[in-house]
Amino acid sequence: MRFIHAADIHLDSPLRGLGSYDDMPVDTLRGASRAAFARLVEEAIVLEVDFMVIAGDLYDGDWKDHNTGIYFARQMGRLRNAGIPVYLLHGNHDAESVMTRRLVLPDNVHVFRANRPSTFVLDAHKVALHGRSFPEAAVTENIAADYPDPLPGHFNIGVLHTALEGYAEHANYAPCSLEQLQARGYQYWALGHVHEFHIFPGPVPVVFPGNLQGRHIREQGPRGAVLVTCHDGAVESIERLEVDVLRWHGVRMDVSGCATRADVLSGMRARLESILHEQAAHKPCVLRVSLEGETALHGELIGRQAQLRADVLAIMAALAGDRLWLEKLQVATRLPRRAAANVDADDLMVLLAEVAADPAFQAEFRDGLRPLLDRAPYELSGQVPIFEALRDGRIEDLLGDAAAAVLDRLEREA
């Protein structure tokens, strides 16, 4: 017996960080969540699985129109024609209180109740699935404590949308402990909510499959679902099914050894070529590039970021066309200590350093730019370093970078 366990599909959720592109491939980027889900359905059909489990957050929230629901119904129709039932649980993003629109789904889709735990039994495979959908977005009680006892003689699967324990970056919904789940008497726990793939050690498989498609830079690397194979009432294997259509990567490059800006760009080209070589199947990649290290080029890199970004984009376009996209270019370099000591002797640098460290000036600087930050569109604010520094309160660093850029400009015009 084989089944697919998926979660956190977030159908029609937008990808964040790419709004500044005029020539973005709209079909690939904006339709990524749908394309990943279609690939999952295709995998289920080809593998001839016995059923599919979706452990919450199928949707990203209430629909703007019915197209999202119609798309899901169409994919479920494909599974129905292949004889594959689906067992669906709603999480915090698609809870009963969140979703005001509903469509009639094909009869192969079975939804867990929200008012209490419910059980679906597959007689042909001696399988019992236990679960409860979220009645509202923020479920803070331990709903797993009320799940029914395991059905004797059956392979029992617990379906639960939960932060479990140790995931502080996720909202603490439906909290419970790993020990509690493993002691429940089930043979498999199909979890959702945490977007990273993880299998917990222990006598009973407790699994987060992760989300199907990364949606921003914090969701890097392969994404997908899991294929679970069972034999004689026990789990035999758990395999990842990578179905994402686009991946996010963070690229950190140490430019300490670069003597010129041309060296920086040459090194960047080499790194990008390496990423393309490692990335299989011509999958598009969205990159956040961070230049780091101590370098005398710090002022030039800070002062000419717009040109630097354009150069990196040109390299990406020449190397891979639509396969590489730049989410953000960060200049996180610093002046070498010896160089800093030399420029400190210069009256201008001393003055700039004093001004940058003055709390009163910092407050005036921040307050003056706050209205601009408040009015800036989200996508634009993510692309302009000064906005990010203001949000993070790094005023002194921001002014220090400005001082370095001023000195670089003066040196070039001297």
DOVEX-752768 format. One record per residue: x, y, z of N, C-alpha, C, O in turn; residue in one letter. Coordinates in steps of 0.02 Angstrom, whole numbers, plus 50000, padded with zeros to 5 digits. Layout:
N
XYZXYZXYZXYZa...
# end
This chain:
414
500434994150000500005000050000500455006250000500925006750038m500285010949956500685017149952500215023149951499675023049922r500445028449985500045034649984500515040649982501105040150000f500255046349960500625052649959500385057050016499785057850027i500855059850053500705064450107500975071350086501575072150077h500525076150079500715083050061500405087850111499965085950149a500645094050111500375099150155500595106050130501065106550090a500275111150155500485118150143500595119650069501125121750048d500075118350031500105119449959500005126849943500315129449896i499595130349980499495137549973499345139449900499695143649871h498845136349871498665137549802498565145049788498215148549825l498875147349734498835154249710499155159349758499025165349752d499565156949803499965161549844500495164849800500835161349763s500575171449804501065174849761501785173649785501905172649844p502255173649738502955173549755503175180549772502995185349737l503545181349826503735187949850504465189449834504905185149840r504585195749814505265197949802505445198749729506025200049713g504945198049683505095198449612504685203849577504655203949515l504375208249614503925213149584504275218549544503945222149507g504945219149551505285224549516505465222849444505725227049408s505325216649423505485214649355504935216649307504345215149319y505125219949252504645221449200504555215549152504035214849121d505075211349147505065205849098505035199049131505265194049103d504745198749191504705192449227504265187549189503765189649159m504435181049188504015176049155503385174749196503385170449240p502865178349181502265178349223501985171349234501815169549290v501945167449180501635160849187502035156349234501745152449272d502695156849231503125152649273503105154849346503025150649391t503165161249358503245163749426502575164449462502515162249519l502085167549430501445168549464501035162149469500615161449513r501165157449424500785151149426501175145549457501015139649446g501695147049497502125141849524501765137049570501875130949565a501325139549613500975135049660500505130249623500445124449642s500175132749571499745128349532500155123149494499965117249492r500705125249465501125120649425501405115149470501435109349450a501615116949531501885111949577501335107049597501465100949601a500735109449609500185105049628499995100349570499855094549581f500005103049509499855098849451500375093349444500205087749425a501005094849459501525089749457501415084449510501545078549499r501165086549570501025081749622500465076949601500515070949611l499945079649571499395075449548499635070549494499445064749494v500065073049450500335068649398500745063049428500705057249406e501145064549479501535059449514501075054149544501215048149539e500535056349576500065051649607499775046849556499695040949569a499605049549497499315045349444499825040449416499675034549407i500415042849402500935038549373501145033049422501235027349403v501205034949486501405030049537500845025449558500955020449593l500225027049537499635023149554499575022149630499475016649654e499625027649665499565027349739498845025549758498385026349718v498765023149818498105021049841497685026749866497075026449862d497995031949892497635037949913498135043649925498735042549925f497865049649936498275055549950498015058850013497405059150025m498475061450055498295065150115498565072250108499145073250091v498135077250121498355084250121498235086950191497655087750213i498785088450228498745090050299498715097550313499095100150353a498265101050279498135108050296498455113150250498955111750216g498135119050249498355124750209498405123050134498895124650101d497875119950109497805119050037497775125850004498085127049953l497385130350034497325137150008497725141950052497915140350108y497845147850025498235152950061497785157950097498025162850125d497145156750095496655161350124496035161450079496005157750030g495565165550097494955165950057495105167949986495545172149974d494745165149938494875166549867494645173549848494165176249876w494995176449800494765182749770494155181349725493705185449720k494155175549693493585173349653493585165649657493955162749696d493165162449618493095155249621493605151449579493595145249580h494035154849544494505151449500494975146749537495155141449512n495175148849598495625144549637495275137949654495575132649646t494655138349677494285132249694494135128049632494155121849636g493985131249577493845127449515494475123749492494435118149468i495055127049499495685123749480495795117549523495975112249497y495685118149589495775112449633495285106749615495475100949613f494665108549601494165103449582494375099849519494265093849512a494675103549472494895100449409495455095349423495455089849394r495915097049467496465092449484496185086349522496425080749512q495695087449565495395081849601495015077249553494985071249563m494735080249500494405076249449494895071549414494715065849397g495495073849403496015069449374496145063549419496215057849395r496195064749485496315059249531495705054649535495785048549541l495105057449532494495053349533494495048549474494325042749482r494675051049416494675046849356495195041249362495135036049329n495705042449403496225037349413496075032949473496465028449489a495505033949505495305029849562495685031249626495775026849667g495905037549635496305039349693495905044049739495755049649719i495725041749799495375046149846495855050949880496455049649884p495585056549905495985061649938495665063250005495065064050011v496095063750057495865065250125496165071850146496775072550153y495725076750154495935083750160495755086550228495205085650254l496245089950257496155093450321496305100850311496785102550275l495915105250342496025112450336496445114850394496345112850451h496935119250379497375122050430497215129350445496645131550435g497705133050469497565139950490497425144550431497045149450439n497705143250373497605147650315496945146350279496685150750244h496675140350287496035138850253495525136050302495115131750284d495545138550364495075136350416494355138050397494225142050353a493895134850433493185136050420493005143450424492615146050384e493285146950473493125154050483493455158550431493235164250421s493965156050399494335160050350494005159750281493945164750247v493795153750262493525152650195492775154150193492375150550224m492585159250157491885161050150491585158250087490975157950079t492015156050040491775153049978491915145549979492445143450001r491445141649955491535134449950491245132049883490765134849858r491535126749857491285123649796491155116249811491485113349854l490695113349774490575106149779491165102649746491335103949689v491485098049784492065094449759491885087549735491365084849755l492295084449693492165077649671492095072849731492355074249785p491745067349720491585062849776492185058849801492115054949848d492765059649770493365056249795493735060449847494225058249876n493485066549861493805071049910493415070649975492815071949977v493765068950028493465068150095493785073150142494395073050151h493385077450173493645082850215493505081250289492945079550308v494025081850330493945080650402493525086250432493585092150413f493095084450479492665089250512493075094350552493645093050571r492765100150565493095105250605492835105450676493185108050720a492245102850689491965103350757492225097950804492205098850865n492475092350776492755087050818493165082450773493085082550712r493605078450802493995073650761493525068650727493015066650755p493715066550667493315061650630493795056450600494395057550597s493515050850578493915045350553493625042950486493025042150479t494075041850439493885038750375494225031950371494815031250387f493845026950350494105020050347494115017750274493615018250239v494695015150253494765012150187494765004650197495285001750214l494205001450187494144994350201494604990150157494874985150179d494694992250095495094988350048495814987650071496144982650056a496064992650106496764992650127496834992150203497394992450229h496274991550239496294991250312496664997350340497124996650381k496465003250317496765009650338496245013850373495665014150351v496435017150427496005021950462496375028550468496935028850494a496065033850444496365040550447495965044750497495355045350492l496315047650545496015051650598496255058850591496855060050582h495805063650597496015070550592495465075450610494885073550619g495655081650616495185087050630495415093450595495985095450604r494975096450556495125102850525495095108550576494785107850628s495415114150559495385120050603494715123550595494515125050539f494365124850650493745128850645493885136250635493495139650602p494435138650663494635145550653495395145750641495745140750650e495645151650621496345152150601496825150750658497335147550647a496665152950718497125152150775496845146950823496455148650868a497045140750814496855135350860497435134350908497965131750889v497345136250970497895136151018497835130451068498275129551110t497295126351065497245120751110497545114451078497625114051017e497685109551119497975103251096497415098751070497135094751107n497255099351005496695095450978496875088150968496435083850964i497525086650965497735079650957497545075451017497465069351011a497465078551075497295074851136496605071551130496475066651164a496175074151086495505071451079495445066651019494895064351005d495995065350984495955060750927495745053750952495925051751007y495375050150911495115043550934495665038350942496215039150916p495505033150979495975027650987496095024250920495655024450876d496665021150912496795017650848496295012050837496075008850884p496125011050774495645005750755496024999150751496484998550710l495854994350791496234987950790496234984650721495734984750685p496804981550705496864978050642496934982550582496904980150525g497014989150592497074993950537497744997650543498044998150596h497955000350485498525004950483498235011850498497885014750457f498395014550557498095020850580498545026750563499145026750578n498255031750532498615037750513498305043750548497705044850542i498705047550586498475053750616498645059550570499225060450551g498145063550553498245069350509498145075550553497615076450583v498655079750556498645085250605499025091250577499575090650550l498735097150585499065103450567499315106550633498905108650674h499965106750642500235108650708500935111450701501305109850654t501125115650749501815117950753502255113050791502865113650791a501935108050822502285103150863502715106850914502475111650945l503335104850924503765108050974504425109950941504675106450897e504715115550964505365117550939505355121450874505885122350844g504775123750852504745127650790504495134650806503935136450790y504925138450838504735145150862504575149850804504215154850813a504845148450743504725152850687504025152050659503805156050617e503665146950681502975145950658502485147350716502645146150774h501905149750698501395151050749501235144650787501175139250756a501165145150852501095139250895500365136850895500015137250945n500145134250837499465131750830499435124250846499905120550832y498875122150875498755115250893499365112050926499605106950904a499625115150980500245112851010500185105851040499675104151070p500705101951031500735095251061501465093151061501895096451032c501605087451093502295085151097502405079151052501935075451036s503035078151032503205072350992503055065851030502805061051001l503215065851095503095059851136502345058151138502165052251137e501925063251141501205062051142500975058651078500575053951080q501215061051021501015058150957501255050850951500885046450930l501885049750969502165043050961501845037951008501865031950995q501555040351063501245035951111500505034751096500165030951131a500245037851043499525037551030499305030651004498715028951008r499775026750976499595020250950499475020050876499305014850848g499575025850841499515025950769500155023350737500675022750770y500115021850672500705019350636501055024950595501615023950572q500725030650586501035036150548500665042550566500055042650574y501065047950573500775054650584500935059050523501515060350507w500405061350490500465065750432500345072850455499775074950465a500885076650463500835083450490500865088750435501095087450379l500625094650452500685100450409500805106650452500775106250514g500945112250421501055118850451501785121150448501915126850429h502255116750464502965118550459503185117350387503075111850361v503485122350356503635121950285504295118450267504465117850208h504655116050317505275112350305505155104850311504795102650356e505455101050266505405093750268505765091050329506345092950342f505435086750368505765083950426505415077450447504795077050451h505825072250461505575066050489505875065350559506485065350566i505455064850609505695064450678505905057350694505575052550674f506455056550730506665049850750506195046950802505885050650841p506135040350801505695037150850505365030950821505455029450762g504985027450861504665021250839504105022150789503935017650750p503805028250788503255029750742503455035550698503665040750724v503405034950631503575040550587503125046550599502515046150592p503425052150617503075058550624503395063250573503985064750578v503005065450523503305068350463502995075050445502385075650440v503415080050435503235086150399503495085450328504095084950318f503065085450277503315084950208503595091550182503945091650131p503445097050218503635103650193503115106050142502655102450123g503205112250119502735114750069502935112649999503505110749987n502455113049952502575110749884503035115349844503415113049802l502995121849857503355126749818503605132449862503205135749896q504255133649861504525139449897504235145849869504165146649809g504055150449915503715156549893504125162849905503955168249880r504685162349942505115168049955505795165449977505905159449982h506265170049989506955168150000507055164050064507555160550070i506585164450111506655160450172506455153150162506535149050207r506195151550102506005144650087506445142050030506235141349973e507075140750048507575138849998507605131249989507365127350031q507895129149934508025122149921507425118249895506905121249881g507505111649887506975107549858506335107649900506365108049961p505775107149866505115107149898504685101749867504765100049808r504215098949908503775093849880503375090349933503185093249984g503245083949921502845079749965503235073449980503835072949963a502915068450012503245062050025502815056350000502195056650001v503145051149977502825044949957502965039750011503545038250025l502435037150041502505032350096502295025450072501735024550047v502745020650080502605013750062502535009550125502965009850169t502005005550130501875001550189501824994150171501614992350116c502024989950218501994982750208501864979350275502194980850325h501384974750275501214971050336501074975650395501274974350452d500714981150382500504985550436501034990150464500934992950518g501594990950429502134995350452502404999350393502344997350335a502705005050409503005009150358503655005950335504095004450375v503715005050270504315001950241504805007150217505405006350224e504545012650187504985017950162504605024450157503995024550148s504985030050162504715036750152505185040350104505765041450120i504925042150046505345045249994505085052249979504475053449978e505535056849967505325063649948505135063749874505465060749832r504605067349859504405068749791504505076249779504105080249804l505005078049743505145085149730504735087449670504855085149614e504265091849682503805093949628503835101449616503465103949574v504265105049652504295112349643504535114049572504905110249541d504315119749548504485121849480504985127549479505225129549426v505155130149537505625135749544505935135349613505595133749661l506585136949618506925136549683507275143049701507505146849657r507305144249766507625150249794508295148149825508345143049858w508795152349814509465150949841509775157249868509695162649840h510135156649923510555162049948511265160949926511545155449936g511575165949897512255165449871512695170449909512605176549902v513165167949948513625172249985514305171849952514575166449940r514585177749936515225178049901515705182449939515565188349951m516275179649958516795183349993517225186949941517555183749900d517225193549943517605197449893518245200249922518535204849894v518475197449978519085200050011519685199849964520125204249967s519715194849921520295194149876520235197849811520675197349768g519695201749802519585205349739519915212149742519795216049788c520335213549692520685219949690520295225249652520375231249664a519865223149606519475227849565518755225549561518575219849578t518345230149539517635228549529517555223049477517105218849481r517995223149426517985217849375518115211049405517825206049383a518545210749456518675204449490518045201949525517895195949525d517675206549554517045204649588516565201449538516265196249551v516475204649481516015202149431516245195549401515835191249385l516905194749393517165188449368517035182849417516835177349397s517145184249481516985179249532516255177549535516065171749545g515825182649525515115181449525514905177049467514485172549474m515195178249409515045173949351515215166649366514825162149349r515785165549397515995158649413515505155349461515335149549453a515275159149512514805156349560514135154649526513845149449540r513905158949482513275157749448513325151649402512855147749397l513895150949369513995145049326513975138649367513705133549345e514255138949427514255133149472513545131349493513355125449494s513145136449509512445135249529512055132049472511665127449483i512155134449412511805131749354512005124449343511585120249325l512635122949353512875116049343512565111349394512405105649378h512485113749456512215109549509511455108749505511175103849529e511125113649474510395113649472510145109349415510285110749356q509785104049430509565099249380508935101549344508565105849368a508825098549287508195099049249508025106149228507435107749216a508515110349222508405117149198507865120749238507465124549211h507855119549303507365122849347507565130049359508145131349376k507115134849350507275141849364507475142849437507215139549482p507935147449449508185148949516508125156349529508265160549486c507905158049589507885165049612508415165749666508415161949715v508855170549658509445171149702509435177549742509235182849719l509665176949804509845182749844510605182649851510885178149882r510935187649822511665187849821511915192549874511685198249879v512385190249914512675194349967513435194549958513765189349960s513705200649949514425201649944514685203050014514435207450049l515195199250035515445199750104516205200150105516535199350054e516465201450164517185201650174517465208750180517105213650169g518105209150198518455215650203518775217350136519145213250108e518645223250111518915225250046518965232750041518535236450066t519495235050007519565242149994519045244649944518965250649933a518685239849912518155241649864517495243249898516995244649865l517485243049965516855243850002516475250149980515885249849965h516825255749979516495262049961516215261949891515655264249879g516605259249843516375258849774515775254349767515305255949730e515785248649801515225243949796514585246949826514045246049799l514665250449882514085253649913513835259449870513225260149860i514285263449845514095269449809513815268149740513475272449711g513955262249712513735260849643513325254449641513415250249597r512875253649689512485247549693512015246649633511915241049610q511735252049609511275251549552511635248749491511375244349456a512235251249478512625248749422512835241549433512835237449387q513025240049496513235233249513512655228349502512755222949474l512065230249524511485225849514511355224749440511205219149419r511405230049400511295229449328511805224749297511635220849253a512425225149320512945220749293512805213449311512895209049269d512585212149372512425205349393511835202749353511835196949332v511325206849342510755204849301510965203149230510715198449200l511435207049203511675205849135512045199149131511975195449083a512435197749182512795191249184512295185549187512375180549152i511785186149229511275180949235510915179849168510815174149147m510735185349135510375184749072510805181449019510565177348980a511455183149017511895180248967512025172848981512085168948934a512065170949044512215163949061511615159349053511695153649030l511025161749071510465157049076509795159649054509285156249064a509755165549025509115168049004508615168549061508735172249109g508055164849056507535165149107507635160249164507185159349205d508205156949168508315152049222508555155349287508475152449340r508865161149282509115164449342508785171249351508725175149304l508555172549413508235178849431508525181349496508675177449542w508615187849501508915190849560508375193749605508015198449586l508315190949664507835193549713508115199849746507755204749755e508755199549766509065205149800509815204649795510095199149797k510155210349789510885210749793511055214649855510885220549861l511405211449902511605214649964512355215749964512745211249949q512555221749982513265223249992513385223450067513225228350101v513685218150093513805217550165514555217450179514785214450227a514935220950137515655221350146515825226650198515385230150224t516475227150214516715232250261517425234050242517775230150210r517635240050261518315242150247518815238050288518675236450346l519385236450259519905233050300520105237450358520095243550353p520305234450413520475238250473521045243150459521035248850482r521545240850423522115245250410521905251150367522125256750378r521475249650317521245255150274520835260050314520875266050304a520425257450359520015261850400520445266350443520285272250452a520995263550469521445267550510521755273250469521855278750494a521905271750406522215276850364521715282450349521905288350351n521095280650333520625285850315520395289850376520165295450370v520455286750436520255290450495520675296650504520465301450536d521285296550477521725302350482521485308150439521675313850451a521075306650392520805311850348520255315650385519815312650415d520295322250382519815326350418519095324950398518635324950439d518995323750333518315322550309518035316050337517455315850358l518435310950338518195304550364518035305050439517545302250463m518455308750475518335309850546517655313350556517265311350599v517535318450516516915322150521516315317750505515815317750541l516365313850451515815309450432515685304150486515115302550501l516225301450514516145296450567515805299450628515385296150659a515985305450646515685308750704514945309950693514535308850738e514775312250633514075313550617513675307150618513125306950645v513955301850589513605295450586513475292550655512975289050665a513905293950703513835291250771513425295650816513295293750874a513205301450794512825306150835512105303850841511745303750791d511875301950901511185299550909510655304450887510135302550860p510775310850898510285315950878510215316150803509655316650776a510785315750768510765315750695510435309450668510055309550620f510575303850701510275297550680509515297950686509155295650642q509275300650741508555301250751508235305750699507705304250673a508565311350685508305316050635508295312850565507825313650527e508825309150551508885305750487508325300550479508005300150427f508225296550532507715291350530507015294350523506615292050483r506865299450563506205302550561506065305850495505495305950471d506595308550464506495311750399506325306950344505955308650297g506585300850348506465295950296505865291350312505645287650268l505615291450373505075287050391504455287650347504175282550328r504235293850330503645294350285503765290950218503305287950190p504375291450192504535288250128504485280650135504215277350091l504745277950190504715270750202503995268450209503805263150183l503575272250244502885270350255502485270150191502025266050184d502655274550143502275274850081502545270150027502215269149976r503135267250037503455263149986503085256549977502905253350027a502965254349914502655247749903503095242349932503705243149938p502785236749951503165231349983503735228949938504295228349961y503585227649874504105224949829504685229749822505265227649820e504545236349817505075241249810505495241649873506115242049870l505165241449931505535242049994506005236150004506505236650039s505845230349973506285224649979506885224949934507355221049942g506885229649886507435230049839507915235849854508475235949828q507715240449896508125246349910508445245549979508095245350029v509115244949982509465243550045509305248450101509265246550159p509215254850084509095259950135508445258450173508405259750233i507925255750138507295254150170507385248350220507125248550276f507755243350199507875237650243508255239750305508095237550361e508765243950297509155246250353508735250450401508805249850462a508285254550374507845258450417507365254050457507255255250516l507095248850425506645244350460506995240650517506705239450570r507635239050505508015235250554508345239750607508645237150654d508295246250599508595250850647509345251550640509675253850687g509625249750583510355250150574510555256950545510835257350491r510405262150583510525268950558511275270450554511505273350505i511655268450605512375270050605512725266350548513155269150515e512535260050536512825256450480512655259750414513075260350369d512035262050408511815265350347512205271750334512425273050278l512305275650386512685281850379513415280450365513745284150329l513675275050396514365273250382514465271250310514975273050279g513995267650282514025265950211513995272150167514335272650116d513575276950187513515283150149514175286950151514385289850100a514515286950208515165290350214515675287150167516055290550134a515685280350166516145276850122516005278350049516475279150009a515365278850031515185280449962515395287549943515615288749887a515325292249990515535299149978516285299449965516505302649917v516675296050006517405296049996517595292949931518045295349897l517265287449912517415284249848517275288949790517655289249742d516725292549794516545297249740517055302849735517255304749680r517275305449792517775310749791518445308349762518775311949725l518635302149780519255299449753519225298549678519715299749643e518655296349653518585295149581518565301649542518765301849483r518325307049574518285313449538518895317849549518965323149519e519335315549592519935319649607520405319749546520935322949548a
# end
